């Protein structure tokens, strides 16, 4: 693998997305502060969740749209003229996009957990649910990335983004009704059980599978430009 060029392409994507990252991070942290100050009123919590989810979904979609736009803006032929294979290009785009998203994702997840810990009116039992839903959002973003880079279609990317947003509601609705998760959410202690572990393992397995499928599909392409 041409590590030097792959690294430069990843750094290029990070440079182009750094402004969005800074803005999204600032807005997300400000939202967490506002929720904490509001003393966990139901309206504040609901609005806070909506804002945070919107930030993550929007950030993921904007980053991944660059994968589609490179062919439409005719920058892909230039990139492929470099001494780089299509699999190396795929690696640079997936790593570049997901690194930016995961930096924001990790920062907001840490911020949410810290808010729950330091704010006395939030039950600590919420943390397993928060972690599960956060990983679900990561999986949804990975799906957007895979569809974007394999189809290079704006329509498919928008469609998958909308499906992912709807699926997030369905997953959350289902998970809170599981015996091992729902009843523990209002508790003052973190209850990490087999149900939580199995769900997280399934989510991470899905992420690995999606990325593997992306590399497989890309390896079979012959028309690169």
Backbone as CSV, one residue per row, in Angstrom:
resi,resn,N_x,N_y,N_z,CA_x,CA_y,CA_z,C_x,C_y,C_z
1,UNK,0.839,-1.196,0.000,0.000,0.000,0.000,0.878,1.251,0.000
2,UNK,0.487,2.248,-0.793,1.201,3.511,-0.844,0.750,4.363,0.349
3,UNK,1.365,4.118,1.482,0.944,4.753,2.731,1.059,6.265,2.683
4,UNK,2.086,6.764,2.032,2.318,8.213,1.998,1.165,8.943,1.313
5,UNK,0.740,8.438,0.149,-0.339,9.105,-0.583,-1.673,8.913,0.135
6,UNK,-1.915,7.708,0.665,-3.152,7.471,1.418,-3.244,8.432,2.600
7,UNK,-2.126,8.613,3.309,-2.105,9.530,4.447,-2.396,10.958,4.013
8,UNK,-1.806,11.375,2.887,-2.044,12.728,2.394,-3.509,12.933,2.006
9,UNK,-4.128,11.923,1.425,-5.545,12.027,1.062,-6.429,12.093,2.302
10,UNK,-6.064,11.324,3.325,-6.814,11.375,4.591,-6.681,12.759,5.219
11,UNK,-5.457,13.299,5.232,-5.225,14.628,5.801,-5.961,15.697,4.998
12,UNK,-6.058,15.495,3.671,-6.798,16.439,2.829,-8.271,16.464,3.221
13,UNK,-8.855,15.277,3.435,-10.257,15.212,3.844,-10.457,15.831,5.226
14,UNK,-9.488,15.601,6.121,-9.584,16.192,7.450,-9.529,17.721,7.359
15,UNK,-8.633,18.241,6.507,-8.521,19.696,6.345,-9.824,20.283,5.818
16,UNK,-10.419,19.629,4.820,-11.663,20.134,4.240,-12.833,20.047,5.217
17,UNK,-12.791,19.065,6.119,-13.904,18.893,7.054,-13.677,19.508,8.411
18,UNK,-12.509,20.125,8.637,-12.190,20.635,9.972,-13.095,21.771,10.402
19,UNK,-13.503,22.601,9.447,-14.406,23.710,9.788,-15.761,23.193,10.248
20,UNK,-16.317,22.216,9.514,-17.592,21.616,9.916,-17.465,20.938,11.272
21,UNK,-16.332,20.261,11.487,-16.106,19.573,12.756,-16.115,20.560,13.920
22,UNK,-15.398,21.667,13.775,-15.327,22.653,14.856,-16.704,23.243,15.151
23,UNK,-17.455,23.569,14.102,-18.787,24.129,14.298,-19.735,23.144,14.955
24,UNK,-19.709,21.887,14.487,-20.590,20.865,15.049,-20.238,20.566,16.498
25,UNK,-18.933,20.512,16.804,-18.508,20.238,18.176,-18.929,21.363,19.119
26,UNK,-18.749,22.592,18.684,-19.140,23.736,19.509,-20.634,23.733,19.784
27,UNK,-21.428,23.491,18.744,-22.884,23.460,18.910,-23.309,22.305,19.808
28,UNK,-22.666,21.146,19.638,-23.018,19.984,20.458,-22.710,20.198,21.923
29,UNK,-21.529,20.729,22.229,-21.157,20.973,23.627,-22.041,22.060,24.241
30,UNK,-22.377,23.081,23.457,-23.274,24.126,23.953,-24.655,23.549,24.276
31,UNK,-25.094,22.597,23.460,-26.380,21.944,23.712,-26.362,21.160,25.018
32,UNK,-25.262,20.451,25.281,-25.142,19.690,26.529,-25.143,20.616,27.740
33,UNK,-24.467,21.745,27.633,-24.461,22.712,28.734,-25.873,23.247,28.979
34,UNK,-26.586,23.541,27.900,-27.952,24.052,28.031,-28.870,23.031,28.685
35,UNK,-28.713,21.757,28.318,-29.542,20.698,28.922,-29.232,20.566,30.402
36,UNK,-27.954,20.624,30.763,-27.572,20.508,32.174,-28.106,21.675,32.997
37,UNK,-28.021,22.869,32.459,-28.492,24.068,33.178,-30.005,24.053,33.340
38,UNK,-30.700,23.441,32.365,-32.165,23.416,32.404,-32.718,22.446,33.437
39,UNK,-31.857,21.764,34.183,-32.250,20.872,35.274,-33.165,19.734,34.809
40,UNK,-32.830,19.195,33.642,-33.478,17.975,33.143,-34.982,18.097,32.962
41,UNK,-35.475,19.293,32.626,-36.881,19.391,32.270,-37.110,18.596,30.992
42,UNK,-38.287,18.009,30.865,-38.561,17.127,29.741,-38.360,17.826,28.403
43,UNK,-38.804,19.076,28.306,-38.666,19.822,27.055,-37.197,20.012,26.703
44,UNK,-36.377,20.344,27.703,-34.945,20.559,27.458,-34.269,19.279,26.997
45,UNK,-34.602,18.162,27.629,-34.000,16.879,27.263,-34.380,16.495,25.834
46,UNK,-35.663,16.622,25.499,-36.130,16.262,24.155,-35.460,17.133,23.099
47,UNK,-35.440,18.445,23.335,-34.804,19.351,22.378,-33.306,19.065,22.265
48,UNK,-32.662,18.776,23.395,-31.236,18.458,23.386,-30.932,17.221,22.577
49,UNK,-31.742,16.179,22.760,-31.540,14.935,22.008,-31.728,15.181,20.512
50,UNK,-32.774,15.938,20.165,-33.037,16.229,18.754,-31.858,16.971,18.124
51,UNK,-31.332,17.965,18.844,-30.208,18.746,18.321,-28.964,17.877,18.143
52,UNK,-28.652,17.053,19.140,-27.459,16.208,19.060,-27.564,15.184,17.933
53,UNK,-28.733,14.569,17.809,-28.923,13.591,16.731,-28.815,14.265,15.376
54,UNK,-29.413,15.450,15.260,-29.348,16.193,14.001,-27.910,16.556,13.647
55,UNK,-27.136,16.969,14.653,-25.734,17.314,14.421,-24.966,16.116,13.884
56,UNK,-25.121,14.962,14.515,-24.370,13.777,14.104,-24.800,13.272,12.727
57,UNK,-26.110,13.208,12.504,-26.593,12.742,11.203,-26.167,13.707,10.098
58,UNK,-26.337,15.009,10.362,-25.953,16.009,9.367,-24.467,15.992,9.075
59,UNK,-23.659,15.871,10.122,-22.210,15.842,9.936,-21.806,14.615,9.120
60,UNK,-22.382,13.476,9.461,-22.063,12.252,8.729,-22.423,12.363,7.260
61,UNK,-23.618,12.889,6.976,-24.064,13.008,5.590,-23.201,13.993,4.805
62,UNK,-22.826,15.108,5.431,-22.016,16.109,4.730,-20.622,15.580,4.415
63,UNK,-20.046,14.844,5.362,-18.711,14.290,5.134,-18.751,13.246,4.021
64,UNK,-19.738,12.358,4.102,-19.793,11.271,3.137,-20.191,11.748,1.739
65,UNK,-20.850,12.912,1.646,-21.233,13.414,0.328,-20.020,13.733,-0.531
66,UNK,-18.864,13.968,0.119,-17.648,14.241,-0.654,-17.247,13.040,-1.496
67,UNK,-17.601,11.839,-1.037,-17.294,10.637,-1.814,-18.058,10.632,-3.122
68,UNK,-19.303,11.108,-3.070,-20.130,11.161,-4.274,-19.674,12.307,-5.171
69,UNK,-19.360,13.442,-4.566,-19.045,14.649,-5.346,-17.722,14.554,-6.084
70,UNK,-16.816,13.686,-5.646,-15.518,13.613,-6.319,-15.647,13.159,-7.771
71,UNK,-16.579,12.268,-8.055,-16.780,11.870,-9.455,-17.523,12.972,-10.212
72,UNK,-18.554,13.547,-9.561,-19.347,14.566,-10.240,-18.531,15.821,-10.532
73,UNK,-17.623,16.189,-9.631,-16.784,17.380,-9.809,-15.498,17.090,-10.581
74,UNK,-15.366,15.851,-11.062,-14.222,15.454,-11.888,-12.886,15.530,-11.155
75,UNK,-12.914,15.361,-9.827,-11.650,15.279,-9.088,-11.179,13.834,-8.969
76,UNK,-12.098,12.888,-9.156,-11.712,11.484,-9.075,-10.697,11.098,-10.146
77,UNK,-10.856,11.550,-11.422,-9.829,11.209,-12.412,-8.437,11.691,-12.011
78,UNK,-8.359,12.881,-11.391,-7.054,13.377,-10.953,-6.477,12.497,-9.858
79,UNK,-7.321,12.139,-8.866,-6.841,11.299,-7.763,-6.351,9.963,-8.294
80,UNK,-7.105,9.379,-9.254,-6.736,8.073,-9.770,-5.532,8.138,-10.716
81,UNK,-5.126,9.360,-11.099,-3.905,9.488,-11.904,-2.657,9.405,-11.028
82,UNK,-2.847,9.474,-9.722,-1.731,9.327,-8.791,-1.337,7.850,-8.703
83,UNK,-0.140,7.553,-8.222,0.254,6.138,-8.055,-0.480,5.496,-6.883
84,UNK,-1.763,5.239,-7.093,-2.617,4.708,-6.034,-3.639,3.770,-6.655
85,UNK,-3.915,2.661,-5.997,-4.918,1.717,-6.494,-6.295,2.151,-6.005
86,UNK,-7.340,1.528,-6.602,-8.695,1.895,-6.193,-8.978,1.444,-4.766
87,UNK,-8.370,0.343,-4.327,-8.549,-0.086,-2.941,-7.880,0.894,-1.976
88,UNK,-6.739,1.438,-2.393,-6.080,2.444,-1.556,-6.905,3.725,-1.517
89,UNK,-7.515,4.065,-2.644,-8.416,5.219,-2.671,-9.601,4.983,-1.744
90,UNK,-10.165,3.773,-1.801,-11.282,3.429,-0.918,-10.878,3.547,0.542
91,UNK,-9.687,3.052,0.855,-9.193,3.143,2.226,-9.092,4.596,2.675
92,UNK,-8.541,5.446,1.807,-8.364,6.854,2.178,-9.699,7.548,2.405
93,UNK,-10.702,7.236,1.575,-12.000,7.898,1.723,-12.734,7.408,2.966
94,UNK,-12.719,6.102,3.204,-13.402,5.578,4.393,-12.718,6.053,5.670
95,UNK,-11.394,5.942,5.693,-10.660,6.374,6.885,-10.811,7.878,7.087
96,UNK,-10.637,8.654,5.995,-10.739,10.103,6.104,-12.092,10.557,6.606
97,UNK,-13.159,9.988,6.032,-14.505,10.381,6.447,-14.845,9.931,7.851
98,UNK,-14.527,8.677,8.146,-14.913,8.131,9.450,-14.070,8.696,10.587
99,UNK,-12.809,9.065,10.312,-11.988,9.660,11.372,-12.589,10.991,11.824
100,UNK,-13.007,11.818,10.867,-13.612,13.101,11.220,-14.904,12.874,12.000
101,UNK,-15.750,11.961,11.493,-17.021,11.712,12.173,-16.790,11.131,13.561
102,UNK,-15.864,10.179,13.672,-15.654,9.529,14.961,-15.040,10.471,15.989
103,UNK,-14.261,11.450,15.530,-13.733,12.446,16.470,-14.878,13.220,17.104
104,UNK,-15.854,13.628,16.278,-17.029,14.321,16.799,-17.883,13.383,17.630
105,UNK,-18.063,12.166,17.127,-18.896,11.166,17.811,-18.352,10.849,19.204
106,UNK,-17.050,10.623,19.314,-16.440,10.314,20.602,-16.530,11.500,21.561
107,UNK,-16.305,12.710,21.024,-16.356,13.904,21.871,-17.764,14.108,22.430
108,UNK,-18.789,13.956,21.597,-20.159,14.151,22.072,-20.600,13.017,22.992
109,UNK,-20.181,11.784,22.690,-20.520,10.672,23.571,-19.904,10.877,24.947
110,UNK,-18.629,11.281,24.971,-17.981,11.569,26.254,-18.673,12.714,26.971
111,UNK,-19.099,13.718,26.200,-19.801,14.848,26.796,-21.140,14.451,27.392
112,UNK,-21.865,13.577,26.691,-23.160,13.116,27.205,-22.971,12.326,28.500
113,UNK,-22.010,11.411,28.496,-21.760,10.597,29.692,-21.308,11.475,30.851
114,UNK,-20.432,12.443,30.565,-19.977,13.353,31.619,-21.140,14.169,32.166
115,UNK,-22.047,14.608,31.283,-23.224,15.372,31.729,-24.095,14.542,32.652
116,UNK,-24.282,13.264,32.316,-25.085,12.379,33.156,-24.430,12.190,34.525
117,UNK,-23.094,12.054,34.525,-22.385,11.827,35.791,-22.390,13.053,36.700
118,UNK,-22.162,14.227,36.126,-21.994,15.416,36.971,-23.304,16.144,37.263
119,UNK,-24.365,15.768,36.549,-25.657,16.414,36.787,-26.511,15.495,37.654
120,UNK,-26.825,15.892,38.876,-27.466,14.974,39.833,-28.852,14.490,39.439
121,UNK,-29.562,15.221,38.588,-30.934,14.804,38.266,-31.016,13.819,37.097
122,UNK,-29.882,13.446,36.510,-29.896,12.412,35.476,-29.556,11.063,36.093
123,UNK,-30.404,10.031,35.922,-30.076,8.697,36.446,-28.924,8.066,35.677
124,UNK,-27.985,7.467,36.380,-26.834,6.837,35.746,-27.240,5.611,34.920
125,UNK,-28.421,5.088,35.174,-28.905,3.944,34.412,-29.122,4.245,32.938
126,UNK,-29.092,5.537,32.555,-29.255,5.910,31.154,-28.037,5.572,30.307
127,UNK,-26.885,5.418,30.938,-25.626,5.315,30.189,-25.590,4.122,29.232
128,UNK,-25.962,2.901,29.630,-25.951,1.804,28.647,-26.822,2.094,27.429
129,UNK,-27.987,2.679,27.643,-28.863,3.023,26.518,-28.208,4.064,25.621
130,UNK,-27.582,5.071,26.226,-26.900,6.115,25.460,-25.779,5.515,24.609
131,UNK,-25.013,4.595,25.187,-23.914,3.974,24.452,-24.452,3.156,23.274
132,UNK,-25.504,2.390,23.516,-26.090,1.571,22.446,-26.580,2.446,21.301
133,UNK,-27.303,3.513,21.611,-27.839,4.374,20.568,-26.725,5.139,19.846
134,UNK,-25.670,5.475,20.565,-24.537,6.152,19.927,-23.856,5.227,18.926
135,UNK,-23.655,3.971,19.296,-23.050,3.011,18.373,-23.986,2.757,17.190
136,UNK,-25.293,2.799,17.432,-26.252,2.654,16.344,-26.081,3.794,15.330
137,UNK,-25.843,5.011,15.829,-25.615,6.142,14.931,-24.303,5.974,14.164
138,UNK,-23.299,5.424,14.823,-22.033,5.149,14.144,-22.245,4.127,13.033
139,UNK,-23.022,3.086,13.320,-23.313,2.068,12.307,-24.078,2.673,11.133
140,UNK,-25.022,3.562,11.433,-25.789,4.216,10.377,-24.886,5.061,9.488
141,UNK,-23.928,5.759,10.100,-22.990,6.574,9.326,-22.076,5.697,8.470
142,UNK,-21.648,4.560,9.014,-20.842,3.620,8.230,-21.620,3.121,7.024
143,UNK,-22.917,2.883,7.199,-23.757,2.448,6.082,-23.822,3.538,5.013
144,UNK,-23.981,4.798,5.447,-24.000,5.907,4.491,-22.681,5.966,3.720
145,UNK,-21.571,5.784,4.449,-20.252,5.824,3.816,-20.100,4.714,2.788
146,UNK,-20.525,3.518,3.154,-20.393,2.363,2.256,-21.233,2.558,1.002
147,UNK,-22.471,2.994,1.173,-23.351,3.213,0.021,-22.819,4.339,-0.851
148,UNK,-22.300,5.393,-0.222,-21.781,6.535,-0.980,-20.600,6.143,-1.849
149,UNK,-19.657,5.407,-1.273,-18.433,5.102,-2.016,-18.628,3.980,-3.031
150,UNK,-19.592,3.100,-2.794,-19.806,1.993,-3.734,-20.748,2.375,-4.878
151,UNK,-21.742,3.222,-4.601,-22.697,3.612,-5.649,-22.332,4.925,-6.316
152,UNK,-21.619,5.797,-5.590,-21.262,7.127,-6.075,-22.507,7.863,-6.563
153,UNK,-23.607,7.673,-5.828,-24.890,8.245,-6.220,-25.420,9.143,-5.104
154,UNK,-25.733,10.395,-5.461,-26.298,11.328,-4.489,-27.669,10.847,-4.021
155,UNK,-28.455,10.304,-4.941,-29.788,9.822,-4.594,-29.761,8.690,-3.577
156,UNK,-28.884,7.717,-3.820,-28.759,6.600,-2.884,-28.278,7.082,-1.518
157,UNK,-27.348,8.021,-1.517,-26.826,8.518,-0.245,-27.919,9.217,0.560
158,UNK,-28.707,10.067,-0.106,-29.798,10.770,0.579,-30.835,9.775,1.085
159,UNK,-31.164,8.789,0.246,-32.148,7.786,0.652,-31.713,6.994,1.868
160,UNK,-30.450,6.555,1.880,-29.935,5.786,3.012,-29.869,6.650,4.261
161,UNK,-29.538,7.935,4.117,-29.507,8.839,5.266,-30.883,8.960,5.906
162,UNK,-31.907,9.075,5.086,-33.275,9.175,5.605,-33.714,7.873,6.257
163,UNK,-33.379,6.754,5.629,-33.722,5.455,6.212,-33.008,5.269,7.545
164,UNK,-31.746,5.686,7.614,-30.997,5.571,8.857,-31.602,6.386,9.980
165,UNK,-32.084,7.590,9.661,-32.719,8.437,10.678,-33.996,7.796,11.193
166,UNK,-34.793,7.220,10.296,-36.018,6.547,10.710,-35.711,5.280,11.507
167,UNK,-34.687,4.552,11.072,-34.309,3.318,11.769,-33.827,3.614,13.183
168,UNK,-33.208,4.767,13.383,-32.741,5.146,14.716,-33.908,5.229,15.688
169,UNK,-35.016,5.804,15.246,-36.212,5.871,16.093,-36.753,4.484,16.397
170,UNK,-36.792,3.627,15.373,-37.310,2.272,15.558,-36.437,1.475,16.522
171,UNK,-35.112,1.606,16.382,-34.191,0.889,17.271,-34.354,1.367,18.707
172,UNK,-34.412,2.694,18.897,-34.593,3.229,20.248,-35.900,2.790,20.865
173,UNK,-36.977,2.809,20.075,-38.292,2.382,20.554,-38.268,0.918,20.992
174,UNK,-37.533,0.089,20.252,-37.461,-1.342,20.568,-36.601,-1.607,21.795
175,UNK,-35.458,-0.930,21.862,-34.501,-1.203,22.926,-35.047,-0.835,24.305
176,UNK,-35.767,0.271,24.399,-36.261,0.690,25.720,-37.303,-0.279,26.267
177,UNK,-37.810,-1.158,25.412,-38.798,-2.135,25.852,-38.196,-3.496,26.174
178,UNK,-36.897,-3.617,26.038,-36.240,-4.863,26.406,-36.109,-4.954,27.925
179,UNK,-36.387,-6.121,28.507,-36.345,-6.259,29.975,-35.002,-5.915,30.590
180,UNK,-33.919,-6.174,29.864,-32.603,-5.919,30.430,-32.147,-4.483,30.334
181,UNK,-32.921,-3.631,29.635,-32.484,-2.251,29.424,-33.501,-1.233,29.948
182,UNK,-34.738,-1.324,29.485,-35.759,-0.350,29.842,-35.912,-0.097,31.333
183,UNK,-36.160,-1.144,32.147,-36.352,-0.923,33.586,-35.136,-0.331,34.290
184,UNK,-33.941,-0.560,33.751,-32.719,-0.080,34.412,-32.402,1.368,34.088
185,UNK,-33.081,1.963,33.106,-32.739,3.303,32.672,-33.007,4.363,33.729
186,UNK,-33.968,4.117,34.592,-34.299,5.101,35.628,-33.537,4.852,36.926
187,UNK,-32.662,3.850,36.944,-31.904,3.519,38.148,-30.731,4.453,38.374
188,UNK,-30.230,4.451,39.586,-29.114,5.328,39.952,-27.754,4.665,39.727
189,UNK,-27.759,3.400,39.328,-26.511,2.694,39.056,-26.512,2.188,37.618
190,UNK,-25.302,2.006,37.076,-25.159,1.500,35.713,-25.297,-0.017,35.736
191,UNK,-26.278,-0.520,35.023,-26.500,-1.969,34.978,-26.094,-2.488,33.594
192,UNK,-24.871,-3.000,33.530,-24.355,-3.547,32.278,-24.584,-5.047,32.276
193,UNK,-25.460,-5.525,31.415,-25.845,-6.934,31.441,-25.610,-7.594,30.083
194,UNK,-26.007,-8.871,30.005,-25.781,-9.636,28.774,-26.530,-9.046,27.584
195,UNK,-27.725,-8.514,27.826,-28.507,-7.917,26.731,-27.770,-6.745,26.110
196,UNK,-27.255,-5.868,26.953,-26.506,-4.711,26.473,-25.270,-5.137,25.685
197,UNK,-24.545,-6.097,26.218,-23.325,-6.569,25.568,-23.613,-7.189,24.210
198,UNK,-24.650,-8.006,24.133,-24.997,-8.664,22.873,-25.411,-7.653,21.807
199,UNK,-26.166,-6.627,22.198,-26.585,-5.601,21.243,-25.370,-4.860,20.692
200,UNK,-24.450,-4.499,21.574,-23.252,-3.781,21.144,-22.386,-4.649,20.231
201,UNK,-22.247,-5.919,20.576,-21.473,-6.830,19.724,-22.100,-6.950,18.346
202,UNK,-23.431,-7.014,18.301,-24.130,-7.102,17.020,-23.918,-5.834,16.194
203,UNK,-23.937,-4.685,16.854,-23.730,-3.423,16.140,-22.316,-3.329,15.577
204,UNK,-21.323,-3.680,16.376,-19.939,-3.628,15.889,-19.695,-4.655,14.792
205,UNK,-20.328,-5.822,14.910,-20.204,-6.833,13.862,-20.797,-6.321,12.552
206,UNK,-21.922,-5.615,12.643,-22.544,-5.039,11.449,-21.634,-3.999,10.806
207,UNK,-20.942,-3.196,11.626,-20.022,-2.188,11.103,-18.876,-2.857,10.345
208,UNK,-18.288,-3.880,10.940,-17.179,-4.595,10.292,-17.646,-5.223,8.979
209,UNK,-18.837,-5.816,8.993,-19.377,-6.456,7.790,-19.605,-5.436,6.684
210,UNK,-20.159,-4.283,7.027,-20.421,-3.252,6.015,-19.123,-2.761,5.373
211,UNK,-18.106,-2.540,6.183,-16.825,-2.071,5.646,-16.192,-3.145,4.764
212,UNK,-16.310,-4.400,5.181,-15.776,-5.502,4.371,-16.488,-5.577,3.023
213,UNK,-17.793,-5.385,3.027,-18.566,-5.396,1.783,-18.112,-4.263,0.869
214,UNK,-17.843,-3.083,1.461,-17.382,-1.943,0.656,-16.079,-2.281,-0.066
215,UNK,-15.132,-2.871,0.652,-13.855,-3.214,0.032,-14.030,-4.304,-1.030
216,UNK,-14.930,-5.238,-0.784,-15.172,-6.301,-1.760,-15.759,-5.728,-3.050
217,UNK,-16.768,-4.866,-2.902,-17.403,-4.269,-4.078,-16.402,-3.415,-4.846
218,UNK,-15.627,-2.619,-4.132,-14.655,-1.754,-4.791,-13.564,-2.552,-5.508
219,UNK,-13.198,-3.701,-4.936,-12.141,-4.507,-5.554,-12.580,-5.096,-6.882
220,UNK,-13.889,-5.167,-7.129,-14.408,-5.757,-8.360,-14.713,-4.703,-9.422
221,UNK,-14.535,-3.425,-9.099,-14.788,-2.374,-10.066,-13.638,-2.294,-11.069
222,UNK,-13.982,-1.994,-12.293,-12.961,-1.850,-13.329,-12.986,-0.443,-13.941
223,UNK,-14.128,0.234,-13.871,-14.245,1.579,-14.408,-14.075,2.579,-13.262
224,UNK,-12.877,3.158,-13.139,-12.558,3.994,-12.009,-12.846,5.471,-12.246
225,UNK,-12.908,5.885,-13.492,-13.087,7.293,-13.763,-14.252,7.554,-14.715
